[in-house]
Amino acid sequence: MVWVDFLRVVATFSVVWLHSAAPLLHKYNELPITDWWVANIYDSMVRVCVPSFFMLSGYLLLNKSEDITCFFTKRIGKVVLPLIIWSLLYILWKHYYQGSEFITLYSFYSLVLTPACFHLWFLYALVGLYLFVPILRVLVQYSSKTLLYYFVVLWFFAVSIIPFFEKVVNIESEIDLKMISGYVGYLVVGHILGNIKVTKKTFIISVFIFIVLIAVTAVGTYLLTDRKEGVFMGYFYSYLSPNVIFMSLTFFIGIKYIAETVKVFQSEVFKKIIKTLSSASLGIYFIHIMVFDILNNGDLGFQLSPFSLGALYSVPVTAIVTFSLSFLVIYLIQRIPIIQKIVP
């Protein structure tokens, strides 16, 4: 399934791209407005990265049938243990490299509930979803399509529409939909979309919607931030906002169609390259913040950050260099016995 590997690679690169653009967004009153707008558009383009990972997990996990012991044994080895090790590494990194905090007992026992570095939140969310997967599998595998669509619509209202209206009218809803909250709906959406045949017409419509929603995300973020006199307001960036949810669906459809229909994706050479990059995706996600720090400090003989050049160039250059160096490091780690287990 080359589209699965390709989507994973694009989503991973999008995370790196997002973190390359993000520092500029909090400098609204310090940057030329054109640079801020470029960063805003760049960031808006890749808000689909994390939802794409969730949807891939739904497609890959909800179709399977395995006992609960087998399921959690696999997840511990692939996600939980690497998360623990990388969390410890980031505690040491913050102290010995960044010099930003002391190592205390709290630094370690707090890992049970909160990440050691901001980007690791995704793995905590993923662990929470994994705990629900064995139950969700039963619902998915023994439900009609109508019931699955109902589940997704109900989830969308619970996590996106009702919160949106709460913000607009400033009234807190008393409708209790907490039993279907968070990112769980992305798993079911991934299962549904991953098992359909995408037509050319659907692809074209998806591309159009995706582009329109990039504009909605960027303009909405600007209006809210400008209203707050430059204090960044990220509502439209939220992974559960209506615009990002629909962007994520259309992006998923688009990538799947491209990978299944464009001839170059069927060549063995391309498949091998994509598979190699895909196998390193989790490791790249873990390590790229360290690479950002090293580049920003100039420890490789040159300094590179989102502020090095104009935003139009600095964001993509920083993202490409960071992604490439992260991949090279992970590629080497994957070939070292024992150590390779931290980047499964």
N, C-alpha and C positions, 0 to 999 in steps of 0.2 A: 504494500500500500504506500506507494511513493508520495501520495498526497498527505498522508499522516506525517511522514518525516519532513516533508517540505513545509507544512504548516508549523510544525514544532520549531524548525530552524528560523522561519520568518518571525514567529512569535518571540523567540529568544533574542533575535537581533532587535526587534521592536522594543523590548525591555531596555536593552542597552541604549538605544536611540532615545527612548523616553527619559532615562536618567541623564543623558547628555544635554537634553533641552531643559529639564526641570529647574536647574539652578538659576537660569535667566528669568524665569517667570516670577520670582520673588524680588526682582530688581526693577519693578515697574517705574519707579520714580528716579532710578539711577541710570537707566539705559536709554539710548535713543528709542523712540517709540517704534521705529521700523524693526529694530533688533528684537524688541519684546514681541511684536506681532509675528515675526518669523518663528521665534521659539514657540509661541502659542499655536501656530499652525502646525509646526513640526510635532509638537506634543499631541495635538488633537488627532493627527493622523494615526497615531499608534496606541490610542487608548484601548484598542481591541486586544492587546497582547495578553494580559492576564485572563480575560474571559476565554480566549482561544485555548489556553492551557486547560482550563476547567472543562470546556466542551470536548477537548480531545480525551480527557480522562473519562468523561461520560461515555464517549463512543467506544473506547478501548476496554472499559471495565464493566459496563452494564450489559453487554452482550454475552459475557462469560457466565459459566456455571461452575462454581467451585465451593467447597465447604469453607466455613468461616475461619477455621484454623489456618488453612492453606492461604487464604486471602491475606490475613493479617501477618502471617509469617513473611510473605513476599513484600508487603508494604514496609515492614520493619527494616528489612535489608536494603530496600531501594530508596526509602525516604527518611524514616525516623533516625536510623543510625548516622547517615550522612549529615542530617540536620543537626544532630547533637554535636558531632565532630566539628562541623563548620561554625557552629555557635561558639564553641570553645576557642576556635581559631580567631574568631572576630573579637572575643573578649581580650585575647592576648594582643591582637592587632591594634585595638583601640588604645591599649595601655602602652605597649612598647613602640609602636610606630606613630600613632597619632598623638600619644601623650595626653589624651583627653580625660582620662578618668582612672581612679585607683581600682585595683582588683579587690573586691570584698566577697564575703560569703553570699551577699545578695546577688552579685554578678552571676553566680552559678544557680542558686535555687530559683531565681526569677525566670530562668529559661523554661521552666515548666509551663508558664503562662504567657510570656512575652519574649519577643525575639531579641537577640544580642545586637543585631544590626537591622536597620529599617526595612531593607528589601527582603529579609527572611520572613516577613509576615505572611507572604504567600504560602510558604510551606506549612505554617501553622493552620491557615485556612484549609489547605489541602488535607491535612491530618484530620481536621474536623469533618470534612466531607467523606473521607475514607471510613470513618466510624459509622456513617449512615449508609454507605454503599450496599452492604449485605441486605439491608431492609429495602433499599430503593430497587435493587435487582428484582426482588419478588414483584414489586409494583409494576416495573417495566415489562418483565417477561410474561406476566399473566394479565396484562391490561390490553384493552382495545386501543386503537389509535385515537379514538374520540376521547377516552379517559386521559390519555397522555397529553393531548392538546389542552384538555381542561386543566390538567395539572400545571402546564406551562403558563396558561392564561391567568390562572389564579395566583401563581408565583409572581408574575409580572405585575399584577395589581397590588400584591402584598408588599413587594420590595421597591417598586418604582412609582406606580401611579398614585397610590395613597400618600406616600411620603412627599411626592411632588405637590399634591393639593394641600397637604399640611403646611408646606412652606408658603404656598401662594396665599392661602386664606388665614394662615397663622392660627389654625385650630387643630388640636391633637385628636386624631381619630380614636374612637372607642371600639372599633371593629377589631376583634382579636384574630389576627392571622399570623401569630408568632410561630405557629406550628409549621409554616411553610415560608421560611425566611432565608436570608443569606444568599449564598451562591449555588444552592442546590439545584435551582432551576436550570443553570447552565449545563449541568450533567445530563439532564433529560433532553435539553435542546440539542446537545452534542450527539446523543444517541439517535435522535430523530433525523437530524440533518446528515449525519454520517452514513445513514442507511438509505438515502434517497439518491436518485439519479438526477443530477443537475442539468437542465436543458440550457441551450444558448440564450433563449428568451429570459429565463430566470436569471442567468448570469448578467445579462445586460441591465436588467432592472436592478439587480443587486449592486452593480457598480454605480449606477446613477444615484441610488439611495445612499450608498456609502459616501460618495462625494458631497452630496447635499448635507449629510449629517456631520461631516468634517467641518463644513462652514457653520452649521448651527452650533457645534461645540466651541469653535474658536470665537465666533461673534458673541455667544452667550457668556463665555468666560471673560471676554473683554468688557462687556457691559457691566457685569457684576463687579469686576475688579475696579473699573473706573468709578463706579458708584461708591465704592469704599475707599476712594482716593488713593488707589494703588496697592491696597492690601489685597494680596492674591485670594480670590474666591474660586474654589475648585469644584463647585457643585456639578457643572457640566462635564467634569473629568471623572466623576464617580463611576465605578464599574457597574453600579446598579441604577444609574440615571437612565431615563427612557432612550435618550439619543445614543448612549454607549451600548446599551443592550441591542438595539437594532443595528448599529454599526457592526457589532461583533457577529451577529447572525449573517449579515450580508458579506462580511469579510470571509467568514468560514466557507460560505457558499462559493465565493469567488475563487479562493485559493484551491478548493476542491475541484472546481471545474477546470481551472488552468492546468493543474497537475494531471488531470485525467484526459485532457484533450490535446494539449500542446505536445508536438512530437518529441522535442528535445528531452522532455521528462521521461520518455520511454527508453532512452539510450542507457546502456549499462554503465557507461562512464559517469553520466550525470547521476544515476541512481546511487552509485557507489559514493560519490562526493556528498550527496545529500544525506545518505545514511551515516557517513562518518561525522558530518556536522551535527546531525540529529542525536547521535549517541553521546555527543559531548555537551548537549544543551543544558542539562541540569548542572553540570560542573561549571559551565560558563555563567549560568545564573548565580551560582554561589560565589564565584571568584571575581566577577567583573568590578565590584566596588573597590576591591583591593587594587586592581589595575588602574581604576580611575585615580585613586590616591597617588599611586606611583607616578603616573603621567603628570598629574597636577603639580607634584613636588619636583618634577624634573630629574628624578633619580635615574633615568635611562639616558641622560645626556641632553635631553631636550624637554621643554615644558609644553604640555598640551592640555587644554581645558576648554569648556564652552565659551570662555571669555578671551581665548587667545586671538581669535580673528573676529570678523563680523559674524553674527549669528548664522547667516546664510551658509557660511563655510565651516565655521567652528563646530557646529552641532554634528553634521554628517562626518566630518573628518575625525572628531573625537569618538564617535560611535563606531566607525569602521576600524580605527586603530585599536580601540579597546576590545572590540569583539574579536579581532584577529589575534591579538596577544593572549587574550583569555583562552581562545581555542587552542593555541599552540601549547600553552601551559597544561591545560587539561588533557590534550592529546598525549603529552609526555607522561603525565601522572597515570593515565589509563594503561600505560605499558610497564608500570613499576609494580611488581607483586605486593600484595597486602595493601599498600597505599591506594591502589586503584579502587578499593572498595568505597572510598569516600566520594567517588564520582561515578556511580553505577550507570 
